[in-house]
Amino acid sequence: MSELINNSRYRKERLKALILKLHKGESAEEVRRQLIESLTNIPYGEVVEVEQELMQEGLPQEEVLKLCDVHGSVLEGNVDLSGAKDIPEGHPIDVFTRENIELKKVADKAKWALGELNTVKDEEFPAYIFGLQALFNQLMDVDKHYQRKEYLVFPYLEKNDITGPPKVMWGKHDEIREQLRGCIEVLQTKELTKPDLAESLELLFFPSLQALTDMIQKEEEILFPMSMDVLTTEDWWHIHKQTLEFGFCLYDPAVEWLPEGLSTEKEETGVSTDGSIQLPSGSFTAKEIMAILNSVPFDMTFVDKNDKVKYFTQGKERIFVRNRSIINRDVRLCHPPGSTHIVEKILDDFKTGKASHAPFWIQMKGKFIKIEYFALRDDNGEYLGTLEVSQDLTENRALEGERRILSYSDEKK
């Protein structure tokens, strides 16, 4: 045991000495050569400890940030990941890793496209720039990936007294975001020329892509395995539950992670502490959802499982008149007696599972109106109620050809 401790101490001291050589200006190539000669593989946890110790011993955070890329390249391929824990599918680290796969694909496409600049003909240049804009807009999605690290993972590391590496990594995030914004700004420049873009390649575009891929290496060789060691399953479950508040980066998890041995009652829906309504695909405030529901181009009325009217949208132009006196009223009483049997039939078929959708369309006052009823069910198939959707399709049916040029509606706001 003492031999292992001594070996660890030796590796850390040696690594620290090598990083300080970088600080004093020695070339990365020379330091890498010395590292390979004196050390084979360095456990990922010791890399974190050395970085933390350097900051505690007075090396300024800004200096560590400046050296981050250099000592990252020195360590590349020399970090021992043999002791890293297995990562379950759908786990937050699994999601981060799969996002990195997609980020690398897009970064490779962007690098290849930039390398083809000299072969692009003048008449092809606008389309070429449009393609680059699309790629760098996708890469900017990394902001969500970084925010989840910053606001979900880093606080748990700091609770475990790991403060230095998160600070350094957050600084690198900010640099990468700024570089990517710079790339997008250049690509959006009016009358951008090939020489202008060529001049920016080595100064901005290639360094941005390199910084992004370097961060992936730091995550996968150091941050992720170390976080798996330090954080508990309960910590990860809290991180997992809050992930949707930030969103995913170029990847939508196919598997829902449910940790074994932990109470994991689904909390995908509910009201957050800030008053926002959390749903599986995102969140909004009550004010926002009211504006959304009242802006959709159709009327909706919700009838609960007990056949009581519980809600209707309040758009500016309703197809059928509704007022709040119908709330909590039996839906059968909201229709003419002659159509009550149809309402009964729809409700019965929806409740028994015989049907889930009932469409109708009518001509009314020169308008073509489509009315649809949808059975609402939970994940287990249990009936929750019925949604009535009414839409005036007169204008849609008259559309012809295409409209690809922006043109606002003449309607009064």
DRENMILO-286461 format. One line per 5 residues: number of its first residue (from 1); for each residue z, y negated, x negated of C-alpha. Coordinates in nm, 4 decimals, decimal comma. Each point is the difference from the previous one (the first is absolute). Layout:
residues N
NUM = Z/Y/X; ...
***
This chain:
residues 413
1 = 0,0000/0,0000/0,0000; 0,0892/-0,2411/-0,2806; -0,3358/0,0774/-0,1604; -0,1780/-0,1014/0,3221; 0,2033/-0,3196/0,0217
6 = -0,0759/-0,0816/-0,3629; -0,3713/0,0737/0,0528; -0,0035/-0,2329/0,3005; 0,1808/-0,2709/-0,1932; -0,2429/0,0360/-0,2916
11 = -0,3058/-0,0200/0,2272; 0,1317/-0,3081/0,1787; 0,0894/-0,1793/-0,3230; -0,3361/0,0877/-0,1496; -0,1862/-0,1154/0,3104
16 = 0,2020/-0,3206/0,0096; -0,0832/-0,0694/-0,3649; -0,3692/0,0560/0,0659; -0,0026/-0,2316/0,3030; 0,1746/-0,2685/-0,2064
21 = -0,2763/0,0383/-0,2604; -0,2435/-0,0929/0,2750; 0,2231/-0,2979/0,0770; -0,0287/-0,1087/-0,3634; -0,3777/0,0168/0,0109
26 = -0,0901/0,3393/-0,1463; -0,3240/0,1403/0,1435; 0,0126/0,2369/0,2948; -0,2215/0,2485/-0,1845; 0,2397/0,0178/-0,2949
31 = 0,3069/0,0336/0,2212; -0,1691/0,2732/0,2014; -0,0792/0,1868/-0,3239; 0,3659/-0,0224/-0,1082; 0,1169/0,1131/0,3439
36 = -0,2213/0,3090/-0,0083; 0,1195/0,0807/-0,3539; 0,3717/-0,0334/0,0726; 0,0230/0,0987/0,3691; -0,1888/0,2509/0,2090
41 = 0,0677/-0,0370/0,3716; 0,2607/-0,2488/0,1238; 0,1826/0,0807/0,3266; -0,0893/-0,2616/0,2637; 0,3668/-0,0812/0,0636
46 = 0,0515/-0,1031/-0,3624; -0,2887/-0,2475/0,0189; 0,1766/-0,1734/0,2911; 0,3335/0,0017/-0,1834; -0,1536/-0,1561/-0,3110
51 = -0,1637/-0,2787/0,1996; 0,3292/-0,0676/0,1775; 0,1957/-0,0011/-0,3269; -0,2434/-0,2415/-0,1649; 0,0525/-0,2519/0,2785
56 = 0,3767/0,0487/-0,0086; -0,0087/-0,0618/-0,3748; -0,1659/-0,3366/0,0482; -0,3755/0,0586/-0,0055; -0,1213/-0,2521/0,2619
61 = -0,1516/0,1392/0,3182; -0,3110/-0,2109/-0,0633; -0,0410/0,1649/-0,3406; 0,0408/0,3491/0,1450; -0,2568/-0,0968/0,2635
66 = -0,2389/-0,1160/-0,2728; 0,0475/0,3263/-0,1898; -0,0193/0,2162/0,3119; -0,3729/0,0728/-0,0218; 0,0101/0,0529/-0,3750
71 = 0,2850/0,2483/-0,0087; -0,1456/0,1620/0,3129; -0,3215/0,0728/-0,1896; 0,2007/0,1211/-0,3001; 0,1920/0,2455/0,2203
76 = -0,3019/0,1211/0,1986; -0,0244/0,3768/-0,0279; 0,3316/0,0255/-0,1862; 0,2397/0,0025/0,2961; 0,1520/0,3375/0,0850
81 = -0,0249/0,0689/0,3759; 0,1024/0,3653/-0,0166; 0,3359/-0,0706/0,1624; -0,1414/-0,1992/0,2895; 0,0907/0,1171/0,3490
86 = -0,2534/0,1382/0,2453; -0,1068/-0,2525/0,2630; -0,0332/0,1150/0,3635; -0,3158/-0,0935/0,1885; 0,0479/-0,3201/0,1979
91 = 0,2989/-0,1089/-0,2133; -0,0136/-0,3738/-0,0935; -0,0830/0,0923/-0,3614; -0,2756/0,2338/0,1205; -0,1420/-0,2891/0,2022
96 = 0,0189/-0,2353/-0,3011; -0,1775/0,2591/-0,2155; -0,2790/0,0603/0,2516; -0,0462/-0,3746/0,0350; -0,0409/-0,0138/-0,3777
101 = -0,2781/0,2590/0,0220; -0,1873/-0,2249/0,2432; 0,0693/-0,3113/-0,2080; -0,1405/0,1692/-0,3098; -0,3150/0,0990/0,1913
106 = -0,0608/-0,3579/0,1108; 0,0864/-0,1411/-0,3447; -0,2487/0,2425/-0,1596; -0,2697/-0,1076/0,2458; 0,0712/-0,3660/-0,0745
111 = -0,0082/0,0596/-0,3764; -0,3289/0,1863/0,0281; -0,1514/-0,2702/0,2218; 0,1056/-0,2758/-0,2398; -0,1541/0,1950/-0,2864
116 = -0,3325/0,0003/0,1863; -0,0144/-0,3806/0,0248; -0,2795/-0,0380/-0,2560; -0,2250/0,2380/0,1917; 0,0320/-0,1868/0,3304
121 = -0,3146/-0,1883/0,0999; 0,0307/-0,3571/0,1257; -0,1029/0,0921/0,3539; 0,2637/0,2777/0,0029; 0,2812/-0,2238/-0,1268
126 = 0,1340/-0,1190/0,3420; 0,0338/0,3602/0,1240; 0,1528/0,0976/-0,3355; 0,2657/-0,2748/0,0333; 0,0699/0,1065/0,3588
131 = 0,0661/0,3540/-0,1229; 0,2365/-0,1251/-0,2715; 0,1857/-0,2117/0,2550; 0,0543/0,3101/0,2136; 0,1364/0,1963/-0,2994
136 = 0,2396/-0,2716/-0,1151; 0,1162/-0,0619/0,3564; 0,0890/0,3696/0,0119; 0,1853/-0,0247/-0,3311; 0,2004/-0,2946/0,1348
141 = 0,1465/0,2535/0,2431; 0,2196/0,1017/-0,2962; 0,2263/-0,2855/0,1082; 0,1431/0,2286/0,2720; 0,0566/0,2745/-0,2580
146 = 0,1856/-0,2458/-0,2257; 0,2043/-0,1514/0,2824; 0,1282/0,3417/0,1010; 0,1162/0,0550/-0,3593; 0,1562/-0,3460/-0,0198
151 = 0,1796/-0,0085/0,3333; 0,0685/0,3682/0,0667; 0,0250/0,1921/-0,3311; 0,1314/-0,2615/-0,2454; 0,3152/-0,0845/0,2032
156 = 0,1097/0,3646/-0,0174; -0,0634/0,0117/-0,3755; 0,2059/-0,3171/-0,0422; 0,2863/0,1591/0,1947; -0,0055/0,2651/-0,2717
161 = 0,0214/-0,2687/-0,2733; -0,3683/0,0283/-0,0903; -0,0908/-0,3682/0,0018; -0,2162/-0,0704/-0,3058; -0,3111/0,2122/0,0687
166 = -0,0341/-0,1175/0,3629; 0,0094/-0,3642/-0,1127; -0,2661/0,0629/-0,2638; -0,2198/0,1973/0,2395; 0,0303/-0,2666/0,2725
171 = -0,1192/-0,2549/-0,2545; -0,3037/0,2159/-0,0742; -0,0684/0,0316/0,3736; -0,0146/-0,3785/0,0268; -0,2389/-0,0201/-0,2951
176 = -0,2326/0,2626/0,1496; 0,0008/-0,1641/0,3418; -0,0854/-0,3345/-0,1575; -0,2809/0,1549/-0,2046; -0,1510/0,1715/0,3048
181 = 0,0174/-0,3239/0,2001; -0,1790/-0,1690/-0,2884; -0,2761/0,2626/0,0105; -0,0443/-0,0454/0,3749; -0,0069/-0,3779/-0,0402
186 = -0,2785/0,0258/-0,2588; -0,2000/0,2366/0,2218; 0,0334/-0,2412/0,2925; -0,1278/-0,2950/-0,2025; -0,3055/-0,1544/0,1626
191 = -0,3168/0,0205/-0,2077; 0,1615/0,2429/-0,2464; -0,2535/0,0942/-0,2697; -0,0358/0,3094/-0,2157; 0,0928/-0,1927/-0,3179
196 = 0,3122/-0,1379/0,1710; 0,1105/0,3487/0,1010; -0,0877/0,1459/-0,3419; 0,2197/-0,2621/-0,1640; 0,2960/0,1100/0,2145
201 = -0,0287/0,3738/-0,0624; 0,1977/0,0273/-0,3246; 0,2317/-0,2906/0,0849; 0,1003/0,1057/0,3505; -0,1698/0,2926/0,1722
206 = 0,0388/0,2807/-0,2543; 0,3598/-0,1047/-0,0945; 0,0911/0,0032/0,3727; -0,1309/0,3524/0,0468; 0,1707/0,1154/-0,3203
211 = 0,3339/-0,1525/0,1055; -0,0215/0,1746/0,3366; -0,0721/0,3413/-0,1526; 0,2674/-0,0540/-0,2680; 0,2529/-0,0569/0,2782
216 = -0,1004/0,3325/0,1548; 0,0791/0,1693/-0,3318; 0,3418/-0,1705/-0,0185; 0,0780/0,1095/0,3537; -0,1021/0,3613/-0,0382
221 = 0,1369/0,0600/-0,3506; 0,3252/-0,1934/0,0285; 0,0958/-0,1698/0,3285; -0,0737/0,2783/0,2482; 0,1624/0,2940/-0,1819
226 = 0,3008/-0,2153/-0,0919; 0,0370/-0,1181/0,3626; -0,0142/0,3599/0,1218; 0,2927/0,0791/-0,2309; 0,2107/-0,3003/0,0980
231 = -0,0535/-0,0462/0,3737; 0,1485/0,2356/0,2578; -0,1858/0,1636/0,2869; 0,1790/-0,2405/0,2345; -0,1234/-0,2960/-0,2083
236 = -0,3557/0,1266/0,0258; 0,0350/0,0503/0,3749; 0,1032/-0,3648/0,0422; -0,2983/-0,1036/-0,2140; -0,2320/0,2239/0,2020
241 = 0,1157/-0,1468/0,3330; -0,0651/-0,3574/-0,1170; -0,3388/0,0672/-0,1573; -0,2005/-0,0990/0,3089; 0,1421/-0,3515/-0,0156
246 = -0,2132/-0,0467/-0,3126; -0,2929/0,2330/0,0673; -0,1967/0,2449/-0,2146; -0,2514/-0,0696/-0,2760; -0,3469/0,1568/0,0442
251 = 0,1619/0,3209/0,1289; 0,1449/0,1180/0,3296; 0,2456/0,2920/-0,0407; -0,1148/0,3131/0,1797; 0,3478/0,1559/-0,0039
256 = 0,3245/-0,1411/0,1369; 0,2778/0,0644/-0,2512; 0,3154/0,1496/0,1544; 0,2617/0,0783/-0,2698; 0,1912/0,3254/0,0334
261 = 0,3763/-0,0080/0,0444; 0,0093/-0,3572/0,1275; 0,0266/-0,1342/0,3516; -0,3450/-0,1423/0,0543; -0,0106/-0,1073/0,3593
266 = -0,3198/-0,1957/0,0320; 0,0611/-0,3713/-0,0110; -0,3648/-0,1008/-0,0093; 0,0497/-0,2094/0,3129; 0,2653/-0,2504/0,0898
271 = 0,1110/-0,3561/-0,0575; 0,0648/-0,1105/-0,3588; 0,2891/-0,2213/-0,1037; -0,2352/-0,3006/-0,0086; -0,1009/0,0627/0,3624
276 = -0,3435/0,1466/-0,0717; -0,1179/0,3045/0,1957; -0,0749/0,2863/-0,2386; -0,2672/0,2540/0,0952; -0,1543/0,2853/-0,2026
281 = -0,3079/-0,2078/-0,0866; 0,1671/-0,3350/-0,0650; 0,2256/-0,2648/0,1497; 0,0022/-0,3328/0,1808; 0,2411/-0,2328/0,1773
286 = 0,0326/-0,0152/0,3776; -0,1816/-0,3354/-0,0050; -0,2875/0,1490/-0,2004; -0,0441/0,3044/0,2221; 0,0077/-0,2185/0,3114
291 = -0,2807/-0,2135/-0,1471; -0,1973/0,3139/-0,0906; 0,0331/0,1581/0,3444; -0,0925/-0,3239/0,1755; -0,3058/-0,0518/-0,2251
296 = -0,1717/0,3372/0,0406; -0,3132/-0,0314/0,2200; 0,1299/0,2208/0,2808; 0,2930/0,0322/0,2397; 0,2656/0,2647/-0,0511
301 = 0,2748/0,1187/0,2311; 0,2621/0,2554/-0,1020; 0,1585/0,2372/0,2533; 0,2955/0,2064/-0,1279; 0,0636/0,3717/0,0546
306 = 0,1897/-0,0805/0,3211; -0,3105/-0,1739/0,1409; 0,1530/-0,3477/-0,0308; -0,2084/-0,2956/-0,1212; 0,1707/-0,1178/-0,3195
311 = -0,2429/-0,2397/-0,1666; -0,3319/-0,1809/0,0289; -0,1917/-0,2228/-0,2399; -0,0285/-0,3702/0,0770; -0,3391/-0,0980/-0,1378
316 = -0,1647/-0,3287/0,0978; -0,2597/0,1639/0,2211; 0,1238/0,3003/0,1942; -0,2316/0,2311/0,1932; 0,2600/0,1027/0,2574
321 = 0,2845/-0,2313/0,0971; 0,3454/0,1046/-0,1208; 0,3339/-0,1747/0,0335; 0,3494/0,0928/-0,1105; 0,1072/0,1033/0,3497
326 = -0,1664/0,3374/-0,0654; 0,2342/0,0827/-0,2926; 0,2043/0,3128/0,0828; -0,2067/0,0512/0,3146; -0,1389/0,3458/0,0794
331 = -0,3637/-0,0040/-0,1116; -0,1117/0,1612/0,3268; 0,1083/-0,3131/0,1836; -0,2187/-0,2159/-0,2254; -0,3234/0,1523/0,1332
336 = -0,1709/-0,0136/0,3406; 0,1060/0,2851/0,2312; -0,3542/0,1365/-0,0059; 0,0190/0,0699/-0,3760; 0,3586/0,1298/-0,0166
341 = -0,1185/0,3622/0,0024; -0,2080/-0,0666/-0,3122; 0,3015/-0,1530/-0,1754; 0,2084/0,3039/0,0966; -0,2669/0,2365/-0,1317
346 = -0,0238/-0,1795/-0,3366; 0,3779/-0,0086/-0,0464; 0,0392/0,3673/0,0907; -0,2802/0,1117/-0,2328; 0,1337/-0,2136/-0,2863
351 = 0,3535/0,1358/0,0430; -0,1110/0,3633/0,0133; -0,2344/-0,0435/-0,2966; -0,3065/0,0854/0,2059; -0,1618/-0,3307/-0,1046
356 = 0,0648/-0,2931/-0,2344; -0,2772/-0,2473/0,0795; -0,1465/-0,1247/0,3269; -0,2891/-0,2529/-0,0222; -0,1493/-0,2034/0,2873
361 = -0,2498/-0,2868/0,0159; -0,0805/-0,2379/0,2803; -0,2153/-0,3030/0,0823; 0,2180/-0,2950/0,1020; -0,1119/-0,3594/0,0622
366 = -0,3071/0,0442/-0,2161; 0,1968/0,1579/-0,2841; -0,0006/0,3534/-0,1402; 0,3637/0,1122/-0,0259; 0,1195/0,3161/-0,1727
371 = 0,3470/0,1299/0,0912; 0,1586/0,2795/-0,2026; 0,3293/0,1854/0,0283; 0,1518/0,1669/-0,3072; 0,2902/0,2452/-0,0086
376 = 0,2542/-0,1038/-0,2647; 0,1762/0,2845/-0,1803; 0,2352/0,0264/-0,2986; -0,0519/0,2196/-0,3080; 0,1336/0,2998/0,1930
381 = -0,2400/-0,0522/0,2903; 0,2682/-0,1239/0,2379; -0,1328/-0,2370/0,2664; 0,1190/-0,3582/-0,0481; -0,2036/-0,1819/0,2601
386 = -0,3455/-0,1323/0,0845; -0,1981/-0,2916/-0,1425; -0,2547/-0,1742/0,2199; -0,2720/-0,1897/-0,1900; -0,2475/-0,2246/0,1834
391 = -0,2891/-0,1690/-0,1803; -0,2880/-0,2240/0,1032; -0,3017/0,1536/-0,1755; -0,2640/-0,2289/0,1524; -0,0649/-0,1961/-0,3206
396 = 0,0170/0,3092/-0,2221; -0,2621/0,1810/0,2084; -0,2361/-0,2950/-0,0409; 0,0167/-0,0041/-0,3821; -0,3225/0,0652/-0,1883
401 = -0,1094/0,0088/-0,3634; 0,2579/-0,1060/-0,2585; 0,2180/-0,2955/-0,0930; 0,0751/-0,0061/-0,3730; 0,0500/-0,3760/-0,0403
406 = 0,3396/-0,1529/0,0721; -0,0023/-0,1817/0,3336; 0,3146/-0,1004/0,1886; 0,0350/0,0275/0,3759; -0,0550/-0,3168/0,1995
411 = 0,2958/0,0736/0,2234; 0,2708/-0,2650/0,0157; 0,3166/0,0818/-0,1900
***
